[in-house]
Amino acid sequence: METQAEKIISTNGNMMAGDRPICPTLLKYYKEGDIQAKLDQVNTPEAVFLFNGLPRDVSMMLLGGFLTGAFAEQVPSWQEVVVDYFQNNSRIIPALTANPGTYTMLEKMYHFEPVEGVIDNYFLQSIAGGQALKNRYEAVTAQACKHVLEILQTTGSCYMIDLGSGPGRNGIDICRQHPEFNGNIKIDCVDIDPEAIVFGTKLVKEKNIKQVEFIPTSMTRLHKRYPGTVDYGIIIGVLCGLTRAERIGLLSIIRPYFKSGARLVAASLLETMAQKDLLCAYILRETTGWGLQYPPLGELKEVFEAAGWIYEGFFHEEPTRLYEIGIGVAP
Ligand SMILES: C[S@@+](CC[C@H](N)C(=O)[O-])C[C@H]1O[C@@H](n2cnc3c(N)ncnc32)[C@H](O)[C@@H]1O
């Protein structure tokens, strides 16, 4: 029988879609979490803003579910009271339910697109939402610029891939921040979401960027296109939805795309999000069913190494530090 990891690797579609059992780390915080820590989280300015802005029955049911660590299916009427309200009064929640990990949520969290309403404004203000995601986006672009510069100084050209790129925001930023890279850098943005490709193509045209190309193919199906020819890669916002076995499977399958010595930068959510912003983790899982993973710091190193990579180290998005952003080197 095909394992879950094999299923991911053989997929042509969104690898974050589909049911997974709750991440064991998240379960621990749901069920065994310190009640005072949970009470502190419902008293943050953004949580108060949310609870005060919801109808009373929705607010009370959400609060009760969060404090007791109840799953959606354990609370009578949760679907009709909480889920239906969140689905009907947010643009982020229905989009994530239909397409887990959709780039459209990131456009809002990166502040490119304004948000409306209490729920989406709550996400924008929350540590795990608008804060950490924007910090991650900026930290990855800054690190990638440094890495690309090193490659250009050593070899004179850089073939970069962004796996699960969405509309290619990181690649676009790299080109805009460093016009002097032009002509020496080529960035392939790989994504299976046709909407992301259409939107990204429009963005690069508007900004007159010639170095970015969109590749509408599953990132697991590119062995012919990249037979060990890639100098540099990033994979951001993808591993967060995959289990440890799935991550190892994916990092193994994409390793042959890279030249020996090439770096791959990969972001992974950390247990820290379950500690610092359990409310956001709870709302996401219990209103959309999207099963994010919250491994401890250091697991990404094990995952890279199990997939045959050398682990050079990691950095965080500052100052939120909810992500381990690892740097693997192809052997
Ligand atoms: C959360 S978004 C991240 C976008 C971008 N990397 C960022 O950080 O702003 C994840 C992206 O992965 C894409 N994706 C999911 N499965 C994929 C697959 N099998 N091949 C290529 N892209 C995939 C989704 O369509 C989505 O655009």
The ligand as an SDF file (V2000), in Angstrom:
LIG
                    3D

 27 29  0  0  0  0  0  0  0  0999 V2000
    1.6370   28.8870    1.0920 C   0  0  0  0  0  0  0  0  0  0  0  0
    1.9260   29.0630   -0.6310 S   0  0  0  0  0  0  0  0  0  0  0  0
    3.5610   29.7110   -0.6310 C   0  0  0  0  0  0  0  0  0  0  0  0
    3.8200   30.7110   -1.7160 C   0  0  0  0  0  0  0  0  0  0  0  0
    5.2220   31.3350   -1.6680 C   0  0  0  0  0  0  0  0  0  0  0  0
    6.2410   30.3270   -1.6400 N   0  0  0  0  0  0  0  0  0  0  0  0
    5.3660   32.2480   -0.4850 C   0  0  0  0  0  0  0  0  0  0  0  0
    5.9760   31.8320    0.5070 O   0  0  0  0  0  0  0  0  0  0  0  0
    4.9140   33.3980   -0.5520 O   0  0  0  0  0  0  0  0  0  0  0  0
    2.2000   27.3630   -1.1330 C   0  0  0  0  0  0  0  0  0  0  0  0
    2.2000   27.1950   -2.6280 C   0  0  0  0  0  0  0  0  0  0  0  0
    2.5870   25.8480   -2.9410 O   0  0  0  0  0  0  0  0  0  0  0  0
    1.9010   25.4570   -4.1020 C   0  0  0  0  0  0  0  0  0  0  0  0
    1.9320   23.9880   -4.2640 N   0  0  0  0  0  0  0  0  0  0  0  0
    1.2750   23.0460   -3.5430 C   0  0  0  0  0  0  0  0  0  0  0  0
    1.5340   21.8140   -4.0360 N   0  0  0  0  0  0  0  0  0  0  0  0
    2.3680   21.9740   -5.0920 C   0  0  0  0  0  0  0  0  0  0  0  0
    2.9970   21.0830   -6.0010 C   0  0  0  0  0  0  0  0  0  0  0  0
    2.7770   19.7650   -5.9420 N   0  0  0  0  0  0  0  0  0  0  0  0
    3.8250   21.5960   -6.9360 N   0  0  0  0  0  0  0  0  0  0  0  0
    4.0240   22.9480   -7.0360 C   0  0  0  0  0  0  0  0  0  0  0  0
    3.4320   23.8410   -6.2010 N   0  0  0  0  0  0  0  0  0  0  0  0
    2.6370   23.3730   -5.2310 C   0  0  0  0  0  0  0  0  0  0  0  0
    0.5020   26.0330   -3.8860 C   0  0  0  0  0  0  0  0  0  0  0  0
   -0.2320   26.1260   -5.0900 O   0  0  0  0  0  0  0  0  0  0  0  0
    0.8180   27.3760   -3.2550 C   0  0  0  0  0  0  0  0  0  0  0  0
    0.8760   28.4190   -4.2170 O   0  0  0  0  0  0  0  0  0  0  0  0
  1  2  1  0
  2  3  1  0
  2 10  1  0
  3  4  1  0
  4  5  1  0
  5  6  1  0
  5  7  1  0
  7  8  2  0
  7  9  1  0
 10 11  1  0
 11 12  1  0
 11 26  1  0
 12 13  1  0
 13 14  1  0
 13 24  1  0
 14 15  1  0
 14 23  1  0
 15 16  2  0
 16 17  1  0
 17 18  1  0
 17 23  2  0
 18 19  1  0
 18 20  2  0
 20 21  1  0
 21 22  2  0
 22 23  1  0
 24 25  1  0
 24 26  1  0
 26 27  1  0
M  CHG  2   2   1   9  -1
M  END
$$$$
